[in-house]
Amino acid sequence: MDPLSGVLSLLKPRNSMCGGFDVGGDWSFQFPQHEGIKCYAVVSGQCRLSVEGVPEAVHLKAGDCFLLPLGRPFRLASDLTLPPVDFKTILSRPLNGGVASWNGGGDVFAVGGFFGLEGQHAGILLGMLPPIVHIKKESDKSALRWSMERMMQELRDPQPGGFLVVQHLALMMLVQALRAHLAEGLRGSVGWLFALADQQMSVAIHSMHDDPAHPWTLQELARRVGMSRSSFAQKFKESVGATPIDYLTRWRMLLAGDRLANSSDSISVISLSLGYESDSAFSTAFKRVMGCSPRQYSRGRNSVSASH
């Protein structure tokens, strides 16, 4: 499994809602802070997008798509100087597969999807993304639009297996947006996601994800990517924001956390499968990365599950 697929499988994206809005005249909508990710496509017309904490507004045209991965409050408007209206006030019921209309519609039509992340530690992915991921390339926009429009069709006209289709479409939207974001060439960006765009760093990250139990050393990883030990260590730290061994340890602990939450495997079995010769060494690493012992983590997850 490639690294992006591996991390997304831990985050477990799930679709929560999808719909559209059709507006006319002058308008300004305020959207509250949200948990999870929102993704929109402007089907026709144009508008402005302003996200809290971002100095410059984004001009959106027909065909543009954007991803809001950090959950900040935002505004969509024909004119951002207009006083905003809470978007919830135009909804007579939760918007799920339907289309809300304002001022008779006709000027701007957009479709959007929202999905939460069931997995823990979403910050490993979302924390390194900007507040707005604006998709401009036509091939990328068409791929995202297809996924979103297909999702709306599934929600409007339920069919057998539709829930599973919608779940996969939500994941496709996220992957397509992240791929497009990386393809734009983000020089100077730091994080494992952006390091995948570098051939040498990608080889190292793939190696660790493919075999997390292997006793990787700095020397072995450097040899695998064709670099000296010191050059590799420096470049990896600059690209990823962590040393290779720290990155490997974090990835192992995230896998361990998922196993503790979603399997009946014992701590001994999990620690051995991730390359640790003793439970104590594994527990020490787990507590350093995850903030609690494996047993506390497992008990905490089980108590949350029992309360639902």
Number of C-alpha atoms within 10 A of each C-alpha: 10 12 18 17 11 14 20 17 14 19 20 16 22 20 22 16 20 27 24 22 19 20 21 16 12 13 19 21 21 18 16 14 12 16 14 20 22 20 24 22 26 23 19 16 18 18 21 16 20 19 20 13 10 13 8 9 14 16 15 20 17 15 20 24 27 22 24 23 22 20 17 18 15 18 20 22 23 21 14 18 9 12 12 16 15 14 15 14 9 13 14 8 10 12 15 17 20 17 16 18 16 16 12 10 14 14 16 21 22 21 22 24 24 21 20 19 18 13 17 14 15 18 11 17 16 17 13 16 20 14 18 18 17 21 23 17 15 12 10 18 21 15 14 28 21 12 19 25 21 15 27 23 17 19 20 14 9 11 11 8 9 15 15 11 15 24 17 16 22 25 18 17 21 20 16 17 22 18 15 20 21 17 13 11 11 12 10 9 17 18 20 23 23 23 24 20 16 10 10 18 23 19 17 22 22 16 18 22 20 14 13 18 16 14 13 16 12 16 14 13 23 22 14 13 16 11 15 13 15 12 10 23 19 13 17 25 17 16 21 20 16 18 18 25 16 13 18 19 20 19 20 25 24 20 18 21 23 16 17 21 19 12 10 9 13 11 18 15 12 21 23 14 15 20 16 19 12 11 16 12 11 25 20 13 20 23 15 14 17 15 11 16 17 22 13 12 18 18 14 14 15 14 11 9 10 8 6 5
